[in-house]
Amino acid sequence: MLSKQEKELIIEIWTRLTPLADRIGAEALLRMFTSYPGTKTYFSHLDITPRSAHLLSHGQKIFLALAEGSKDIANLMTNLAPLQTYHAYQLRIQPNNFKLFSHCMIVTLACFMGDRFTPSSHAAMDKYLSAFSAVLGEKFR
Amino acid sequence: MVEWTEFERDTIKDIFSKIDYDVVGPAALTRCLVVYPWTRRYFGNFGALYNAEAIMGNEMVANHGKKVLHGLDRAVKNMDHIKESYCELSQLHSDQFHVDPDNFRLLADCLAIAIATQWGSAFTPDIQAAFQKFLSVVVFSLGSQYH
């Protein structure tokens, strides 16, 4: 699980990058669509071409949800309940895709942060995104 | 047989001609050992691996990281016969090292992330996709002789 230091590292990263929420979120999505084209099937109703308004707004939404979740990791299950329901019953996303998105979010953070994305930051973020994904997929069955 | 576009072939050759093996190899293996601690089980004789600082300062990890990265050279030189190129190494990892092949995928992800920290925005989504495709072929090939 996440140590106190890891939680602080995570909050620090999300807070510092919040001004770029739409760019980072959009880039993570674009990386996922490019490396794993099957993930595009969930977005046939949106314009997901690079720099599109849909991509930026959707990217921002996801980024802010991740940032918000990091402020109260102990209560992810409660705080994410509405998103859990949405992803399980309405979006019905195959849960493996959360892993693919998490990987692409980490690649995006690595690109933005360079060496400041240390192995410890990487480990903390990977653990957080795994926990977030697990909670999101809780209600699937 | 895997089909490669011209862009993919050029991208792979370009990546491997530009990366510093002495930096990226150690960085990738270090990240793997830090982020996925169960992978330390394969390196019992490497000395201190109990936390991130120990792993980052471990010379055996650094040297092995360089070796592993050079292990990809044969795939770069032989992109149309990657599976055959790794027959022997696959057998070795299965029968001698007893490595769970799912861990190859984790190391491959760490390699992509190590390059991302070095290249920043130059590691574009298209370049990442080509690289991930290349790595997934290598990962598959390394697991191909397990029985």
Interface residues (C-beta under 8 A of the other chain):
Chain A: E27 L30 R31 F33 T34 S35 P50 H103 I106 V107 T108 A110 C111 F112 M113 G114 D115 F117 T118 P119 S120 H122 A123 D126
Chain B: T30 R31 V34 V35 A52 I55 M56 D109 A112 I113 A114 A116 T117 Q118 W119 G120 S121 F123 P125 D126 Q128 A129 Q132 K133
